[in-house]
Amino acid sequence: MPTTAWLTDIGNDLAYEVPVETLVEWVSGCVDRLQELDARIALCDLQMATLRDVSERKFGLLRTLLFPVSRLQRDELLARAAALSGALQELGKTRNIPIFTAPAAWYGFDPIHPRGKHLAPMWSELFGLFANLTDDLHPTDDTWWLRYYLRLLHPERWSHFSVLRRAQQPNGRLSDGTTVALY
């Protein structure tokens, strides 16, 4: 079974003040390793329109709630996000990797995560970047358990309230033998 990878949520670490250059190195390293495996890869770009629409007041609230240790100001974060987005576009162009940007209308109060009702169409479009993966993507009433199961999976490393946590990968297996690894 071929390896397929979607590199998503790339910009989240900007709010933790990780430098753009470091993020680009991380993404490039992932792409290098995946290309060594002949993986099909897609990059998810930042949704710059939703980020630019965030007011100073809302930015302060979201930064406090979602990234409590961050002290970045809105303008600096936007500049870093734009630089990262440009670097992702260049990486996609030079490595011949498709870039996906979700429509701004899919976002709500939270400008970095699409609303739940738009997750199925988002993943359908991401899977659609690789045409042969779209055969069984039409959700039915009996796939609620699969969506729930997938939401319970954890990436290899993540932090919750600034506490680093880890999960062994792959940490999901589907009934057809497909393994799911989140990094």
Disulfide bonds with the S-S distance in Angstrom:
none
